[in-house]
């Protein structure tokens, strides 16, 4: 068996024939509301928002709408294409990291900030 470590909410894995996976949930996503103070900062600037999962995209879209933040003013930085496809509202821009790593996501953010 090959261990498949991930969150409780995850994409169903389809291993190659002959490979058996034992999937283990090692974390649970806990969505927290954006504080009014942080919302004010988002509204006063054009933020880059790192999106690490489809659930994070859904949560950010709900929170931005709840707070009345114009999502068209925010740029999304997705860890991968599946995550970017989870977006249902229009963002100012939505970029996908070259590789699904934090290092690639942060490098993309740094290049966009220049």
N, C-alpha and C positions, 0 to 999 in steps of 0.2 A: 504494500500500500504506500501511496505517496500522500503526505498530509497536505490538505488544502486549507490554509489559515486565512481567515477573513472575518468580516463583521457578520452580525446576525442577518442583516439585509445584504444580499449579494447576488450577483449574476450566477445563474446555474452554470456550472462548469461542464464541458463536454470533453472528457479525456479521449485520447487516441485509443483505438481498439487494443485491448490487452493491458491497458493501464487502469488500475483501480485507485480511486481517490477516497480518502477519509476526510471529509470536510469538518473543520472545527471552528466554531465562532469564538473569536478571542476578544471581541469588543462589541459594544452596543452604542449606536448613535443616539445621542441625547440632544435634541434641538432646544435651544434656549432663545428666548426673545431678545431682539436687539434693544439695548437700552436707549432711552430718549437722547441721552448725551452723545452716544456713539452715532445715533441717527442724525443728529445735528451736524456732526463732523462729516458724515457721508454727504449730506445735502449741500454743505458749503464747499465741497471739493469734487473732483471727478475721480472716484476711487477705482482701484484695481481690486477685484475680489477673486481670491483663489478658491476654486471649486474642486474638491477632492472626490466627490461622489455625486451620483444622480440625486440622492436624497439631499445633499447640500444645496444643489441647484434649486430643488423644489422649496426647501426651507428659505433660502435667500429670496426667491421670488415672492413667496408669501409675506415674509417680513418686510421687504421693500414696499410692497403694496399696502400692507397694514400701516406703515409709517408715512405713507404718502410720498415716498422718495421716487422721483422719476427714474425708472430703471434705464431709460435711454441715456442717462448721465453716467451709468456705471459700466465698466469694462470687465468682462468675465475672463478668467484664466483657467481653462479646464485641464485637468490632469490627463484626459484622453478623449477620443472622439465620441465614445458612448456617453460620456458625461456631458459633453457639449450638446449632443442631440436631445438631452433631457430638458433643455431650455424651452419654455413655452411662451415667454414674453420677449419683446425686442430689447436687446442690450445695445449700448453704444457700439460695442464690438465684442466679439467672443473669439478668443484665441485658444488653440490647443497646443499643449507642450509637445516638443519633438519626441520625447520619451516619457513614459508614465512614472517619473520620479520627481521628488521635491526639488532636487537640484536643477532639473530641466525647467520646472515651473518657475523657480526663483530666477533663473537666468533669463527666461522670457520676460518676467516682470521687470528685471533690471534693464533690459534692452528697451522696453517700452517707456521707462522713466527717463531715459536720456533725451 
